Amino acid sequence: MKNAPPKRDRNRRPASEKPSRPHPPNPDRAKRDRRDDDATPTGRRVKPRVTSAEHRPDAIVKEVWKPGTMLYPVPIVMVTSASREGKPNIASVAWAGTVCSDPPMISISLRKATLSHGLILASREFVVNVPSVRQVQWADYCGVVSGRTVDKFEATGLTPHPAQTVAAPLILECPINIECAVKKILELGSHTLFLAEVSAVQVTRDLIDASGRLALEKAGLAAYVHGDYVALDKKLGFFGFSVQRKKSGYGSVARRAPSRAGKKRF
Ligand SMILES: Cc1cc2nc3c(=O)[nH]c(=O)nc-3n(C[C@H](O)[C@H](O)[C@H](O)COP(=O)(O)O)c2cc1C
């Protein structure tokens, strides 16, 4: 269903609101008003990357769709779990997210029909393995076959590696492995939400640079966008860059976001 918005003209006011004494048009003011959407909460203006349609907001038409899961991009992760007898399994999960900083907590949502659902319900633990672009084909594979019929570690050749705090193994090849202990289980409908506290994190040492910084930009991470896997290899900025002043010209002050010093961001 299309809903064509009324044409907007920021500079036009109804006749009743017009001042009795007409002001001459102020081109600077008009230019400033046009750029209001680009202002950050601090009032500083940033240069957005826009498509040609976005240069003309009055040309953008919205369509109202029925409710659906349309929050993209999302991470694609490979969740490992294990049976009581120690048989490991891998399932791909896109409905995963960080939900708390302190304590660090993660959620994953699984359909009841998956083998992983039963394994995690019984063991109350799992590992979230973040694949790089090199493991994306295996992430896809582990999302289309079930551990009920296939040993996915054997089929993919991925290496099970002991975790520190949980019985389920992690996937050695994945650059980041997040060990989790389930704290709450919520039945939502099609999916069960497992809310879990992070009990340990393992990262591939090659990604830690000489200063001890985790250089995740070297990991070749990927995201899942509406049915497609995409590589995240283009940096657009860093936390706080929109409010950082450039060191240019007389009187300007370099204002660094405190988070750049490695402090907690959220
Ligand atoms: C990209 C992708 C994302 C997926 N995300 C989820 C998810 O968030 N939750 C879920 O229950 N299944 C998800 N699946 C499907 C499961 O991974 C799939 O049912 C898998 O076979 C379960 O494995 P298991 O039966 O061995 O546990 C996803 C599959 C793919 C390919």
The ligand as an SDF file (V2000), in Angstrom:
LIG
                    3D

 31 33  0  0  0  0  0  0  0  0999 V2000
   21.5550  -18.0520    7.9550 C   0  0  0  0  0  0  0  0  0  0  0  0
   20.7390  -18.9460    8.8570 C   0  0  0  0  0  0  0  0  0  0  0  0
   20.2510  -18.4360   10.0410 C   0  0  0  0  0  0  0  0  0  0  0  0
   19.4850  -19.2160   10.8890 C   0  0  0  0  0  0  0  0  0  0  0  0
   19.0410  -18.6880   12.0580 N   0  0  0  0  0  0  0  0  0  0  0  0
   18.3040  -19.4650   12.8900 C   0  0  0  0  0  0  0  0  0  0  0  0
   17.8470  -18.9330   14.1300 C   0  0  0  0  0  0  0  0  0  0  0  0
   18.1030  -17.7940   14.4840 O   0  0  0  0  0  0  0  0  0  0  0  0
   17.1050  -19.7500   14.9170 N   0  0  0  0  0  0  0  0  0  0  0  0
   16.8020  -21.0550   14.5680 C   0  0  0  0  0  0  0  0  0  0  0  0
   16.1080  -21.7480   15.3090 O   0  0  0  0  0  0  0  0  0  0  0  0
   17.2500  -21.5570   13.3830 N   0  0  0  0  0  0  0  0  0  0  0  0
   17.9890  -20.8060   12.5610 C   0  0  0  0  0  0  0  0  0  0  0  0
   18.4500  -21.3430   11.3930 N   0  0  0  0  0  0  0  0  0  0  0  0
   18.1070  -22.7250   11.0520 C   0  0  0  0  0  0  0  0  0  0  0  0
   18.9130  -23.7510   11.8560 C   0  0  0  0  0  0  0  0  0  0  0  0
   20.2970  -23.4540   11.8240 O   0  0  0  0  0  0  0  0  0  0  0  0
   18.6390  -25.1330   11.2610 C   0  0  0  0  0  0  0  0  0  0  0  0
   17.3230  -25.4770   11.5960 O   0  0  0  0  0  0  0  0  0  0  0  0
   19.6140  -26.1910   11.6840 C   0  0  0  0  0  0  0  0  0  0  0  0
   19.4210  -27.3170   10.8720 O   0  0  0  0  0  0  0  0  0  0  0  0
   19.4790  -26.5950   13.1340 C   0  0  0  0  0  0  0  0  0  0  0  0
   20.4480  -27.5350   13.3950 O   0  0  0  0  0  0  0  0  0  0  0  0
   20.2920  -28.6660   14.4870 P   0  0  0  0  0  0  0  0  0  0  0  0
   18.9850  -29.3990   14.2390 O   0  0  0  0  0  0  0  0  0  0  0  0
   21.4860  -29.5630   14.2580 O   0  0  0  0  0  0  0  0  0  0  0  0
   20.2900  -28.0070   15.8130 O   0  0  0  0  0  0  0  0  0  0  0  0
   19.2180  -20.5710   10.5390 C   0  0  0  0  0  0  0  0  0  0  0  0
   19.7200  -21.0720    9.3320 C   0  0  0  0  0  0  0  0  0  0  0  0
   20.4800  -20.2700    8.5050 C   0  0  0  0  0  0  0  0  0  0  0  0
   21.0340  -20.8410    7.2300 C   0  0  0  0  0  0  0  0  0  0  0  0
  1  2  1  0
  2  3  1  0
  2 30  2  0
  3  4  2  0
  4  5  1  0
  4 28  1  0
  5  6  2  0
  6  7  1  0
  6 13  1  0
  7  8  2  0
  7  9  1  0
  9 10  1  0
 10 11  2  0
 10 12  1  0
 12 13  2  0
 13 14  1  0
 14 15  1  0
 14 28  1  0
 15 16  1  0
 16 17  1  0
 16 18  1  0
 18 19  1  0
 18 20  1  0
 20 21  1  0
 20 22  1  0
 22 23  1  0
 23 24  1  0
 24 25  2  0
 24 26  1  0
 24 27  1  0
 28 29  2  0
 29 30  1  0
 30 31  1  0
M  END
$$$$
